[in-house]
Amino acid sequence: MRSGIVAVLVLVLAGCAGFKPEPARLDISISELSFGPSTVLEQTWNLTLRIQNPNNYDIPADGMKYRIDVNGKPFARGVNNQSVLVPRLGEAMVQVQAISDLPSLIQQIGDMRSLRQPGIDYHMTGMLYSGEGRYPFEYSGAITPML
């Protein structure tokens, strides 16, 4: 009986040693936005993203993918293989591009006119890659014009 209790305790302790807490979700938001080189069928948006790391360890990011929805509809997407070190309990800025297409842009313009919205609500989702590690992210915000 005593050896059974010891065996259970050893198994529990061994299981705890391998337990790694889930990392805190990164906060990635759009800090700057400008219109980039574009054609009639495709538009390029230059974005500066602010990456905030609430974890107690550095994250050496080596790529990301992202999608931006505007007013609840798909708008732009992008990928980036730029390396950036996001310090523990700190932040880093990274410049990326997102691509939208003509139908998405026309739909957004039509929606804004018909709905007479005072601003633009956006929702960004994606994945930040760090070697074999993956950090999903999601952020919602609004852009309101200055009058």
N, C-alpha and C positions, 0 to 999 in steps of 0.2 A: 504494500500500500504506500509506504513511504517513498519507495523508488518511483512509483507511478506519479506522485505529486512532484517530485524532483524533475522527472522527465517532462511533465506538462510545463513547469516553470521554465525549463531550459528552452522548450519550443516557443513559448510566449516571448521570452527575452530575445531569442534568435529572430523571431518575426518582427519585433520592435526595432532591432538593429538595422533591418533592411527597409524600414518604413521611412519614406521621404515625403515631407509635407508638400502639398500642391502649391506651386508658385502663385504669388498674387498676380492678378491680371494687369497687364501693361495698359497705361492710358496713352493713346495715340490720337492726337487731334490736329486739325489743319490750322497752322499759324499764319500762313500767307497763301494767296492764290492769285495767279495772273494768267493771262491768255498767252499761249505759246505759238510756235509755228503751226499753221493749219492749212488744210485744203478744203475744198467744197464738201467732200465726203467725210472728212475726219478732222476733229479739233484736238489740239494738244493743250493741256492745262499744266502749268508749272505750279507745283505745290511745295511748301515747306511744312514738314510735319514735325510736331513736338512729341518726342517719345519720353514718357516719364516711367521710371522703374521704381516701384514701391518695394522691391525685394532687397534683401540684405546681401546681395552679391551682384557683381558686374555681369552684364550680358553682352558678349561679343557678337553682335548681329552681323550676318553676312548675306541677308536678302529678305525680301518681303513681297507679298502680293496683297492687293487691296481692291475694293469695289466701293463706289460711292453712289448712293441712291439720293435723288433730290425729290422732295415732296412726295415720297413714297414710291418712286419709280426708278428703275435702273438708269444711271446716267453715264458714268465713266468707270474705267478699270485701269489697273496698271500693275507692273512688276518692276522690281529693282534688285540688282545684285550688289549694291554698294555696301561696303563694310563700315560699320560704325560701332564704337564702344559706348554702351549705355551704362553709366556708372551706377553702382549700388545707391539706392535712395537718392537718385539724381535724374538728370534728363540730358537728352541730346537732340539736336536739330538735324534733319536730313532733308535734302532737296530731291524730289522725285517728279515724275510726270505721270499724268493720267490721260487716257484717250477716250473721247466720246465720238459718237457717229452722228451723221446728219439727222436721221429719224429721231434719235433721243433728244437732240437739241431742239428740233421743231416741236416735238411733243411738249417739252418743258416750256417753251415760249407760249404755245397755245394754252397750256394749263394755267400759266401765270396770268394771261389776259382774261381767260374765262372765269377764273376763281378770284381774281383781283386780290391776290395775296400780298400782304405788306412786306413779306420777306421770303426767304428761301430756307426751308428746313432740310438738313442733310443728315445722312446716316452712313457712316463708314465702317466697313467690316474688313477683316483680313487676317493675315498670318505673318508673324515675324519669325524668321529662321535664324537659329544660332547653332551651327554645326548640325548635330542630330536633334537638337531641341527645337520645339515649336511653341510659340506663344500666340494664341489667338487674341484678337482685339476687336473691340466694337466701340464706337463713339457716335453720339448724336449731338448736333448743334444747330444753330440758326444764324443766318446772315441777314441782317436787317439794314436796309439802305439808310444812310444818314441824310436827313432833310435839312 
